[in-house]
Amino acid sequence: MNAKLVNYVVKSLIEKNISITAAESLTGGLFQSEITSVPGSSDIFTGGFVTYSDAVKTQLLNVPASLIQQYGVVSFEVAVAMAQGAQKALNTDLAVSFTGAAGPTGLEGEKAGTAWIGISFQGQTDAYDLHQPELKRNEFCEACCEFAFQKISDEIL
């Protein structure tokens, strides 16, 4: 993980008073752990979600089960719904979501090393696909988190 990038993003969010949350499936809390590694992060981060199962995505983030059934859990649509659900639940300015298959095997027909990363900010939500099947499980999760921090740096800060 690029510690300089994480520090820059979190300190910039603090400086701009932009609150953040995350809904993580694929990354299992890694993104939130990186946020809280920066001193002062409690000014902009009050909490987040690790929603590994589909049922918990529905229960905590209000992701419709029908959406998961129709598009699959590793999809643009679910990443968007997860980010929006987390943002609404904790009333933050910014929300990031992660859904995917890290490997070593895929999930529901998905290839390992596949992810969708959702970002919701100022009424706009988008999701980005990331495919890096050559990476090992932990490397892929780190790459997904770094991708999200870079997107925040490039598009929000």
C-alpha positions, -999 to +999 in steps of 0.1 A: +000+000+000+012+035-008+014+051+026+021+085+011-010+084-009-031+072+020-017+100+042-023+126+015-059+115+010-069+113+046-051+146+056-068+163+026-102+149+036-096+163+072-084+197+058-115+199+036-138+185+063-151+157+040-165+128+059-159+093+046-173+058+051-167+025+033-187-007+026-162-035+021-168-071+010-138-081-011-113-061+010-126-072+044-119-039+062-085-031+047-095+002+033-110+014+066-079+001+084-057+022+061-079+053+069-076+048+106-038+044+105-036+082+099-036+103+130-067+126+131-088+103+109-115+102+135-124+138+125-137+125+092-143+087+097-168+076+123-173+040+110-180+017+081-192-017+071-177-051+063-205-069+045-190-101+033-222-120+027-251-110+004-275-111+033-255-086+053-253-063+022-291-064+021-295-060+059-270-033+066-267-014+033-302-020+019-288-035-013-319-051-028-316-089-030-332-087-064-303-065-076-277-091-064-297-119-081-301-100-114-266-087-118-245-108-095-227-096-064-196-087-084-212-060-105-213-023-113-249-022-099-241-038-066-210-016-061-231+015-066-258+003-043-233-006-016-216+029-017-250+047-017-263+025+012-232+031+033-233+069+026-270+071+035-266+049+066-238+070+081-247+103+065-213+110+051-200+132+023-181+104+006-185+066+005-164+039-011-175+003-018-156-029-028-171-060-042-152-087-061-134-120-062-099-120-049-090-156-054-075-180-056-107-191-072-136-170-085-170-165-071-203-173-089-185-177-122-164-146-117-127-148-124-103-143-095-088-109-096-120-091-105-135-062-086-160-033-088-152-002-067-180+022-060-175+059-051-204+081-041-198+119-036-220+150-039-250+132-053-229+113-079-221+076-078-200+057-101-182+023-101-150+012-117-139-023-127-105-036-119-091-068-133-057-081-122-059-119-122-021-122-120-021-109-084-023-131-053-053-126-030-038-101-006-020-082-033-052-078-052-070-065-021-043-039-016-044-029-053-081-023-050-077-001-019-049+018-036-070+023-067-098+038-045-074+061-027-060+072-061-095+078-075-104+100-045-071+119-049-077+125-086-114+132-087-124+146-053-094+164-038 
